[in-house]
């Protein structure tokens, strides 16, 4: 058996690796070494990581190997998006503002995963403060798509999806504000799950837009993503928005089924501007859902075409307030200046990149006197209408299906000159974000150029179980989740 | 609608509110870009939202002291708890002195 096919090979699922570790067919140290070897061999091509933690990871793996009791993720190597805090590790959120920031505490998700036995091998590339759709806004350079290295992995969690797609690790965490887990999952041909708003604690997630931000899993199988969500979800005294609601069995409820479920398709949203191959794969996917016993019907989400407009008002308004904390006083970069006021202005001018400044400016504008009601309050009202449209749709369907992104991965550099064109990448993902609903992207085939396409399934609030069940059934009925980028198959 | 660039005075006013020291090139670029984006997002203004309560959050947070409904988020009780010690809190400080954050003169 070659190493690529063994329990620590690049395409081994977390579930299979866990079983091999539990039977002690492989040690946690061996699993960690194999992951680090793949990572370091592939990183010069992919650039998925902003920092790796080899020594810390190997030391932890050795401790795990000496423990008699094994946690549910015992010895499984994972990657965390670099806006998620790990005590003692650099946590930059892709920004020069935080380029030497070392977190003094763990995010709740970090603590829960490490207590479950996971081994963090590094922190992944993301757009600066999770603002973007390609990782090209990362101050330290973008990640590259493992399927086509001249293309974007999507964003903002593109480093995490690239690390999973390239076979470095079986699991990673991302964060999703308007599509930042789902769109890069689609671009990289992996599974990305944005939980219901409030399902997962954000304590230790560097804030972008607090009414939208949600942490979620990235994996090569739906079952692995579901398993990770079970471990990170649930109430947290450190985050008032983490709901006091038990996480139901998700991975434990698999295998899933689509039989008898009603799938709604908002046809009117899927119009011009969508790449033909993406539309074709979406129709193929709907056909597969029908073969699996689902009933597909057309629904109307009357205000959803306004999603991008609402999102870029609400998210930038919240960002302008959240990012006020970067003032050069307590942590992060400080520019030298003679007075305190000049120090603030110069620190922020030199520490933030262009997209972050653009969004702070936009958010400040829509909150400013004279414009607050016309933009911010109006957007909050239209947001309520978008939420109500989904609620009405869920009276007659059990889940909503949409393409994840309107296109396959675009070339690096193709969108950077036009901020509005980049914003439109989120056209199919912002709706679930604004309504606070759970949504998953699963691999659904390829474009003519061989680039992955994602199928997005959106569920009722707190009902991740239904979309996970359907995603799992779809995944097992189609070959897409077992396709991997050829150049990373050599271990 | 044809996008109109933002007035230079507006860009400078917003930059001042946001505490951003913009270069001349930034001012020109943001005037054009923000004009385009504001025209696009301004399409929300055409929607009839009579009697629609603005949505600030996707979840409901129970006020302090109240019994949260099952599933509600809730504020935690306001009791002192352990927190970062002073050395940890100061570990990332750009400048510190005598256990405090030091900043340039205020005036």
Interface residues (C-beta under 8 A of the other chain):
Chain A: X100 X101 X102 X104 X105 X197 X198 X211 X212 X237 X240 X241 X242 X243 X244 X245 X303 X306 X308 X309 X310 X312 X313 X320 X324 X327 X328 X329 X330 X331 X332 X333 X334 X337 X338 X339 X340 X342 X343 X344 X345 X346 X348 X349 X352 X357 X358 X360 X361 X362 X364 X365 X366 X368 X374 X375 X377 X378 X379 X380 X381 X382 X383 X384 X385 X387 X419 X420 X423 X434 X435 X436 X461 X462
Chain B: X6 X10 X11 X13 X14 X15 X17 X18 X19 X20 X21 X22 X23 X26 X30 X33 X34 X36 X37 X38 X40 X41 X42 X43 X44 X45 X47 X49 X52 X53 X54 X55 X56 X57 X58 X59 X61 X68 X70 X71 X72 X73 X74 X75 X76 X84 X88 X89 X91 X92 X93 X94 X95 X101 X103 X104 X105 X106 X107
